[in-house]
Amino acid sequence: MLNDKTILITGGTGSFGKKCTEIILKKYKPKRLIIFSRDELKQFEMSQDFPLSKYNCMRFFIGDVRDKERMYRAFHGVDYVIHAAALKQIPAAEYNPFEAVKTNILGAQNVINVAIDVGVKKVIALSTDKAANPINLYGATKLCSDKLFIAGNSYRGSENTIFSVVRYGNVVGSRGSVILFFLKCRETGLLPITDPRMTRFWITLEQGVNFVLRCLETMVGGELFVPKLPSMNIMDLAKVIAPECKTEIVGIRPGEKLHEVMIPKDDARRTMEFDDHYVLQPDFQFWGKRFKENGGKPMADDFEYNSDTNPWRLNPEEMLEIIKSL
């Protein structure tokens, strides 16, 4: 699907963007692959990993999703947009709420408007488990962003651009990951634990990228895709990373949940289950004509996709193998 196409990744110098670039260049032959981000140092460093001499499709655009005029220039001639740009650090978003709104909400609005105006074919936006029943500002801004992208399918009018969203859990080894934090704390002999009951969904960067690219290929516009993922308790994770270390309970941080929810009960009536993922259907009148169920089955009204009640558990050996691959 991506051969001889122009793809743009917003926030392309982040953990997801770099892995996505690596996989696209390995599997496909794009006409152009544009990295759109605001940090020139990260772009320079990334250009050393993907030099133009070896990958003549690579382009690096300095810009911000807040800057609509710059995005018109960057989106010109683009077929597909993968929207990964966001302010995602929870404490930073709580302390700088206006900045999080400008990037995560107004930036999403800019992506939608520019994509429609210049004729981008498909836009897929990355969400987060924090957007389901949000209790912090980051989650609230991403929930708003999700709804903007889904509504973009109606907002586009007679234009052909379609929009979908992918939501998944904690990424193993991404910037800010608790795994990298534990690996660093292991040297001190003491691991801070927020709450021993805490559970999280887990996905590797490669799994996340492959899922997003598959959704980009199959999307018809309006879906919110959620992959089926394993869960793990925080104490089990600590034992895997540093079995010799002592632990100290420090309490849950502001804006943090005990367990993560990716599909709340209130969305159960809109949820379809497939072999390895769920699809949250939008409330569009035209949705039934556009989307073919392809073997999906509706979920019960009391269904909730929760990291605590999730039957798929990651065992210590599996997590250890994942950590070794980082």
Secondary structure, DSSP 8 states (H G I E B T S, - for coil): --TT-EEEEETTTSHHHHHHHHHHHHH---SEEEEEES-HHHHHHHHHHS-TTT-TTEEEEE--TT-HHHHHHHHTT-SEEEE------HHHHHHSHHHHHIIIIIHHHHHHHHHHHHT-SEEEEE--GGGSS--SHHHHHHHHHHHHHHHHHHHTTTS--EEEEE---EEET-TT-HHHHHHHHGGGTEEEES-TT-EEEEEEHHHHHHHHHHHHHH--SS-EEEE---EEEHHHHHHHH-TTSEEEE----TT--SS-EEE-GGGGGGEEE-SSEEEE----TTHHHH---TT-EE--TT--EETTT-S-B--HHHHHHHHHT-
